[in-house]
Amino acid sequence: MSVIWFVLVVVLCFVVLGFVLRMLKGVARVMFSGVVLLLLVIGAVWLAMDANDLSRHFYQDEKLFLLYIDGQVSGAFVLGPSDIPKPIGDLSEIRSAYPDLSKIQGENYKVLVLNWSVVQGDIDILNFKASSDEIKSALVSENPRQLFIEKTSKALGGGMIADLTAQVLAIYPSNDFFSSTMFSILAAKPLSNPDLVFAGIKQGTVKVYPETVVFLMIKLLPEDLAKVLVPAK
């Protein structure tokens, strides 16, 4: 919603409210005005309390991040105040419970579900280089670690598959752990830029649970106004 459309909606609401007030008389008019004022005050207090809660806890408490690709959870990690992601090595319980985020949340302050479009990108770390399409295909496959083995082996001149496989299995003890680690690497860029996550919330490519009033307002308000509600680190 653009600022112009938002202003038009607000003006229309005031016009309707004014029309209703003109139609009402005496005690009914006073009572209606009192109810509207009370609702506005309650809404403002509720919003202020939620914004304050976010500012105190959003960056300080642990949050669970989930990667959603083509209808399935393909990676997950927990991020706390240390900013060091902790990849989750077994996604079976998360996958079985999804999309019921209330069962997945656990002790985490929030659960954030990021669509692939939010984190997609290439990876270039030491001897492992892979394109965005290759990574996506690997993350939804049954053996994502194979991509790492093949790419690293090729970078080292081929061969040594057995030794390299043993090393990969030691570093990444499960396919889910590998996928979650790749997700944490890809998520580093958008998470370092609040505007990208903010845009994702407005576009629906980032889901937040519990979705309290601040996040609802972020979706409804024009971008310039909604940014005021985004907690600063």
Secondary structure as the mmCIF struct_conf table of DSSP 4:
data_model
#
loop_
_struct_conf.conf_type_id
_struct_conf.id
_struct_conf.beg_label_comp_id
_struct_conf.beg_label_asym_id
_struct_conf.beg_label_seq_id
_struct_conf.end_label_comp_id
_struct_conf.end_label_asym_id
_struct_conf.end_label_seq_id
HELX_RH_AL_P HELX_RH_AL_P1 VAL A 3 MET A 23
HELX_RH_AL_P HELX_RH_AL_P2 GLY A 26 HIS A 57
TURN_TY1_P TURN_TY1_P1 PHE A 58 GLN A 60
BEND BEND1 ASP A 61 ASP A 61
STRN STRN1 LYS A 63 ILE A 69
TURN_TY1_P TURN_TY1_P2 ASP A 70 GLY A 71
STRN STRN2 GLN A 72 LEU A 79
TURN_TY1_P TURN_TY1_P3 PRO A 81 SER A 82
STRN STRN3 LYS A 86 PRO A 87
BEND BEND2 GLY A 89 GLY A 89
HELX_RH_AL_P HELX_RH_AL_P3 SER A 92 ALA A 97
TURN_TY1_P TURN_TY1_P4 TYR A 98 PRO A 99
HELX_RH_AL_P HELX_RH_AL_P4 LEU A 101 ILE A 104
TURN_TY1_P TURN_TY1_P5 GLY A 106 GLU A 107
BEND BEND3 TYR A 109 TYR A 109
STRN STRN4 LYS A 110 ASN A 115
HELX_RH_AL_P HELX_RH_AL_P5 TRP A 116 VAL A 119
STRN STRN5 ILE A 123 ILE A 125
TURN_TY1_P TURN_TY1_P6 LEU A 126 ASN A 127
STRN STRN6 PHE A 128 ALA A 130
HELX_RH_AL_P HELX_RH_AL_P6 SER A 132 LEU A 139
TURN_TY1_P TURN_TY1_P7 VAL A 140 VAL A 140
BEND BEND4 SER A 141 GLU A 142
TURN_TY1_P TURN_TY1_P8 PRO A 144 PRO A 144
HELX_RH_AL_P HELX_RH_AL_P7 ARG A 145 ALA A 155
TURN_TY1_P TURN_TY1_P9 LEU A 156 GLY A 157
BEND BEND5 GLY A 158 GLY A 158
HELX_RH_AL_P HELX_RH_AL_P8 ILE A 161 ILE A 171
BEND BEND6 TYR A 172 SER A 174
HELX_RH_AL_P HELX_RH_AL_P9 ASN A 175 SER A 192
HELX_RH_AL_P HELX_RH_AL_P10 PRO A 194 GLN A 203
TURN_TY1_P TURN_TY1_P10 GLY A 204 GLY A 204
BEND BEND7 THR A 205 THR A 205
STRN STRN7 VAL A 206 TYR A 209
BEND BEND8 PRO A 210 PRO A 210
HELX_RH_AL_P HELX_RH_AL_P11 VAL A 213 LEU A 220
BEND BEND9 LEU A 221 LEU A 221
HELX_RH_AL_P HELX_RH_AL_P12 GLU A 223 ALA A 226
HELX_RH_3T_P HELX_RH_3T_P1 LYS A 227 LEU A 229
BEND BEND10 VAL A 230 VAL A 230
HELX_LH_PP_P HELX_LH_PP_P1 PRO A 231 ALA A 232
#
